Amino acid sequence: MGANVQVCWEKFCRYWQVEPRLVPMAPGRLHLTGPTAAARCDENTIGVVAVMGSTMDGSYEPVLQISQELDRLQASSGHDVPIHVDGASGGFVAPFLHPAVEWDFRVPRVASINTSGHKYGLVYPGVGWVVWRDASALPDDLVFNVNYLGGNMPTFALNFSRPGSQVAAQYYNFLRLGFHGYRRVQQASQDVAMYMSAQIAGMGPFELLTDGSELPVFAFRLRDPGNYTVFDLSERLREGGWLVPAYTFPADLQDMAVIRIVVRNGFSKNLADHFLRDLRTQTEVLAAHPGQTVPLLPEGTARGGFAH
C-alpha cells in the first residue's frame, strides 16, 4: 500500500501484526501505482490496498493498472495477490461521477471494497460498509454465529451492539436520492471543487497538485514559501472560521507542505466565493509583511463578526 493510506491501515497492521510494505511518494507520483505495488509483493503478501480517493490529495489510485501488474507477477512467479479497495470516499463518488473507471468488482482481482457512509455517503459519522466479491472471500473462521437473540445471527464486527441510527439514515438517503440523486449531489460538489481549484491556480503564488476532478478534493502548495508557509496561511484562515488543514506529505516527500480543500454537500459556490475572497486577502497580507508579526486584516479594515 502507498504511504498515503489513512492511519486506519497502520492500526490494522499493528493490531494484527501484519508487516506493512509502504510505497513512498516521489516527485510526480503521489500515490500507489501498478509497478510500485507489484515490486513489493512476494509469496507472503496477503493483499494490496488500493485507495480510491487519497486522503492526501483526493486522487484515485489506478486499481485496474495495479491488477494488471499483479497478473504479470502471478504469470512470472505464481504469487496470486488479491486487491482490497479502500473506497472510504471514492466508493460514494466514482460510481456516480466516473462510471467508466474500472476499480470495483469489474476488476477480477478485487476481492473486497469498503466505503464510509459518513463521508460522501451523506450520513453523520459512525457508519461504514464493506462488501466482498463472494462468500469465499470472507473466511468462515472470521465469522461468529450467535443464537441468543431468537435466531442464528452471523457477526463479523469487532464489537457487537451498535446504534442503528446511521444505518437508517443511509437507507433513507438511498431511497430518497437514488442513483440519479446521488449523482446530482456529487456533481454539484465537484463543480464547486473544480471552480475553486481553477481560481486558486490563477492567484499566482499557488501550484495545484490535484484539481478536484476525481474526488471533490484538491491540494495545493506555495510556489515559493520564502516569506510565509501554508501553515501560516491555514492559521489565519482559521481566524475567519475556515478549517483548512495544512500538512506535510509522508515519505519520501516530507519536505512538501500543502493545503487541502474538501468540498462536500452544502458547500455552495457562494460559500466558495467567500472562502476565495478570504484566501486572497490573507495571502496578500502575508506577502506584504515578510518576516513580521502580521495583522489579521489589512490596516484600516474593519473586522466584522464571525458569520459562517
C-alpha positions in Angstrom: 0.0 0.0 0.0 1.1 3.6 -0.5 2.5 5.7 2.2 -0.6 7.9 1.6 -3.0 5.4 3.2 -5.3 6.5 6.0 -4.0 5.8 9.5 -6.6 3.0 10.0 -4.4 0.8 7.9 -1.4 1.3 10.1 -3.6 0.5 13.1 -4.7 -2.7 11.4 -1.1 -3.8 10.7 -0.1 -3.1 14.2 -3.1 -4.7 15.9 -2.9 -7.8 13.8 0.9 -8.0 13.5 0.9 -7.7 9.7 4.1 -6.3 8.1 3.1 -3.2 6.1 5.1 -2.6 2.9 4.5 1.1 2.3 5.4 2.5 -1.1 6.8 6.0 -0.5 5.7 9.0 -2.6 8.1 10.5 -5.1 8.1 13.8 -7.1 5.4 13.4 -9.7 3.9 10.3 -8.1 1.7 11.0 -5.1 0.1 7.5 -4.7 0.5 3.8 -5.4 0.9 2.6 -8.9 0.9 -0.9 -10.5 4.7 -1.3 -10.9 5.4 0.0 -7.4 2.8 -2.3 -5.8 3.9 -5.4 -7.6 7.6 -4.8 -6.9 6.9 -5.2 -3.1 4.9 -8.4 -3.3 6.2 -11.9 -2.6 4.9 -15.3 -1.5 3.9 -13.9 1.9 1.8 -11.0 0.6 -1.8 -11.2 1.8 -3.1 -8.4 -0.4 -2.6 -5.0 -1.9 -4.6 -2.0 -0.7 -5.6 0.5 -3.4 -7.2 3.7 -2.4 -10.0 5.3 -4.3 -9.5 8.8 -3.2 -6.3 9.5 -1.4 -6.7 11.3 1.9 -3.7 13.5 1.0 -4.8 15.0 -2.3 -8.1 13.3 -3.4 -6.6 11.4 -6.3 -7.6 7.9 -7.3 -5.1 5.1 -7.3 -5.2 3.1 -10.6 -6.9 -0.1 -9.5 -7.0 -1.7 -13.0 -3.3 -0.9 -13.6 -2.4 -2.5 -10.2 -4.4 -5.6 -11.1 -2.7 -5.9 -14.4 0.7 -5.7 -12.8 -0.3 -8.4 -10.3 -1.5 -10.5 -13.2 2.0 -10.3 -14.7 3.5 -11.1 -11.3 1.4 -14.2 -11.0 2.3 -15.3 -14.5 6.1 -15.0 -13.7 6.2 -16.1 -10.1 2.9 -17.8 -9.3 2.1 -15.4 -6.5 -1.7 -14.8 -6.5 -2.3 -11.5 -4.7 -5.8 -10.1 -4.2 -6.7 -6.4 -4.0 -8.8 -4.7 -1.4 -10.1 -1.3 -2.5 -10.3 1.4 0.2 -13.2 3.4 -1.2 -13.8 5.4 2.0 -14.6 8.5 0.0 -14.4 7.3 -3.6 -16.9 4.5 -3.1 -19.6 7.1 -3.0 -18.2 9.3 -5.7 -16.7 7.1 -8.5 -19.9 5.1 -9.3 -21.8 8.4 -9.9 -19.2 10.7 -11.5 -16.8 8.3 -13.1 -18.7 5.2 -14.2 -16.2 4.3 -16.9 -13.3 4.0 -14.4 -12.8 0.3 -13.6 -12.0 0.0 -9.9 -14.7 -2.3 -8.4 -15.7 -5.9 -9.0 -15.3 -5.4 -12.7 -11.6 -5.9 -12.0 -11.3 -9.7 -11.3 -8.6 -9.3 -8.7 -10.6 -7.1 -6.4 -11.8 -9.2 -3.5 -13.3 -6.6 -1.2 -14.3 -3.0 -1.0 -15.0 -0.7 1.9 -16.6 2.8 2.0 -17.7 5.3 4.6 -21.3 6.4 4.8 -20.2 9.5 6.8 -18.1 11.0 4.1 -19.7 11.2 0.7 -22.4 8.8 1.7 -24.1 11.9 3.2 -24.7 10.4 6.7 -23.4 11.7 10.0 -20.3 9.9 11.5 -20.4 6.3 12.7 -21.2 4.1 9.7 -19.1 2.3 7.2 -19.7 -0.5 4.7 -17.6 -3.4 3.4 -18.6 -5.8 0.6 -16.9 -9.0 -0.6 -16.9 -10.3 -4.1 -18.4 -13.6 -2.8 -18.7 -15.7 0.3 -15.4 -17.4 -0.4 -13.5 -14.0 0.0 -14.5 -13.9 3.7 -13.1 -16.9 5.6 -15.6 -18.7 7.7 -13.3 -18.6 10.8 -13.7 -14.8 10.9 -17.5 -15.1 11.2 -19.1 -15.8 14.6 -22.6 -17.3 14.8 -24.8 -16.5 17.8 -28.3 -17.7 18.6 -29.3 -16.0 21.8 -31.3 -13.2 20.2 -34.0 -15.6 19.0 -32.4 -16.9 15.8 -29.0 -17.6 14.3 -27.1 -14.4 13.6 -23.7 -14.2 11.9 -21.5 -11.4 13.1 -18.2 -10.2 11.7 -17.8 -6.9 13.6 -15.3 -6.4 16.4 -18.0 -5.1 18.7 -21.5 -6.5 18.8 -24.1 -3.9 20.0 -24.0 -0.7 18.0 -26.5 2.1 17.3 -28.6 1.7 14.2 -29.5 5.4 13.5 -26.8 5.9 10.9 -27.9 2.7 9.1 -31.5 4.1 9.0 -30.2 7.4 7.7 -28.2 5.8 5.0 -31.2 3.7 4.0 -33.3 6.8 3.9 -30.8 8.6 1.6 -30.7 5.6 -0.8 -34.5 5.6 -1.1 -34.9 9.4 -1.3 -32.0 10.2 -3.6 -31.5 7.1 -5.6 -28.7 6.8 -8.1 -29.5 9.9 -10.0 -29.9 12.0 -6.8 -26.5 10.9 -5.6 -25.0 11.8 -8.9 -26.5 15.3 -8.8 -25.3 15.9 -5.3 -21.7 14.7 -6.0 -21.6 16.5 -9.3 -22.5 19.8 -7.6 -19.7 19.2 -5.1 -17.2 18.5 -7.9 -18.3 21.6 -9.9 -17.5 23.7 -6.8 -14.2 22.0 -6.2 -13.0 22.5 -9.8 -14.2 26.1 -9.8 -12.2 26.7 -6.6 -9.1 25.0 -7.8 -9.1 27.0 -11.1 -9.5 30.2 -9.1 -6.7 29.3 -6.7 -4.4 28.3 -9.6 -4.9 31.8 -11.1 -4.0 33.6 -7.9 -0.3 33.4 -8.6 1.5 32.1 -5.5 -0.1 28.7 -5.6 0.6 25.4 -7.5 -2.1 22.8 -7.8 -1.2 19.2 -7.1 -4.7 18.0 -7.9 -7.8 19.9 -9.2 -10.8 18.1 -7.8 -11.6 16.2 -11.0 -11.6 12.8 -9.1 -12.8 13.3 -5.6 -14.1 16.8 -5.0 -10.9 17.3 -3.0 -7.7 19.1 -4.1 -4.4 20.1 -2.7 -2.1 23.0 -3.5 1.2 24.4 -2.3 3.1 27.6 -2.4 5.4 28.0 -5.4 7.9 30.0 -3.3 7.3 29.5 0.5 10.1 32.0 1.3 8.1 34.8 3.2 5.4 32.6 4.7 4.2 29.0 4.7 1.0 27.1 4.2 0.8 26.7 8.0 0.8 30.5 8.4 -2.0 30.7 5.8 -4.0 27.9 7.4 -3.8 29.5 10.8 -5.0 32.8 9.5 -7.9 31.3 7.6 -8.9 29.6 10.8 -9.4 33.0 12.4 -12.2 33.5 9.8 -13.8 30.2 10.6 -12.3 28.2 7.8 -10.9 24.8 8.9 -8.4 24.2 6.1 -5.7 21.7 7.1 -2.0 22.3 6.2 0.3 19.3 6.5 3.4 17.7 5.0 3.3 14.6 2.8 4.5 11.3 4.0 7.8 9.6 2.9 9.6 10.5 0.7 8.0 13.9 0.3 8.2 15.1 3.9 9.5 18.4 2.7 6.4 19.2 0.7 3.8 21.1 2.6 0.3 21.5 1.2 -3.2 22.8 1.9 -6.1 20.5 1.2 -9.7 21.6 0.3 -12.6 19.1 0.8 -15.9 20.1 -0.8 -19.0 18.2 0.3 -22.7 18.6 0.0 -23.9 22.0 1.2 -20.7 23.9 0.3 -22.1 26.2 -2.3 -20.4 28.4 -4.9 -21.5 31.3 -2.8 -19.5 29.9 0.2 -16.6 29.1 -2.2 -16.5 32.8 -3.3 -16.4 33.9 0.4 -13.5 31.5 1.0 -11.6 32.6 -2.1 -12.0 36.2 -1.0 -10.6 35.5 2.4 -7.8 33.4 0.9 -6.8 36.2 -1.4 -6.9 38.7 1.4 -4.8 36.7 3.8 -2.3 35.8 1.0 -1.9 39.5 0.2 -1.4 40.4 3.8 1.2 37.7 4.4 3.1 38.7 1.3 3.1 42.3 2.3 4.7 41.6 5.7 7.6 39.2 5.2 9.1 38.1 8.4 6.9 40.4 10.6 4.1 39.9 13.0 1.2 40.2 10.6 -2.1 41.8 11.5 -5.1 39.6 11.0 -6.6 42.0 8.4 -5.2 44.7 6.2 -4.6 48.0 8.1 -7.7 50.2 8.1 -10.1 47.3 7.5 -13.0 47.0 10.0 -13.3 43.5 11.4 -16.8 42.0 11.2 -18.3 39.4 13.3 -18.0 35.6 12.8 -20.6 34.8 10.2 -20.0 31.2 9.0 
